[in-house]
């Protein structure tokens, strides 16, 4: 079996900054962007987020509980 590998490009930033980064530096335009440490997936053809992936991450997510748990750690600061 022959496996065809496409080029892979990684970015660890939110999607909103990706189009600007693509203008500043020569890079391939991927079919799919995985952004924000894997918490956001976008299809480049539409620029729309993957709703199924959002639903998968949202299932069982307790945002208030997570915030409460890390507020007790003074060294942690929210990202802006």
Buried (B, 14 or more C-beta within 10 A) or exposed (E): EEEEEEEEEEBEEEBEEBEEEBEEEEEEEBEEBBBBEEEBBBEBEEEEBBEEBEEEBEEEEEEEEEEEEEEEEEEEEEEE
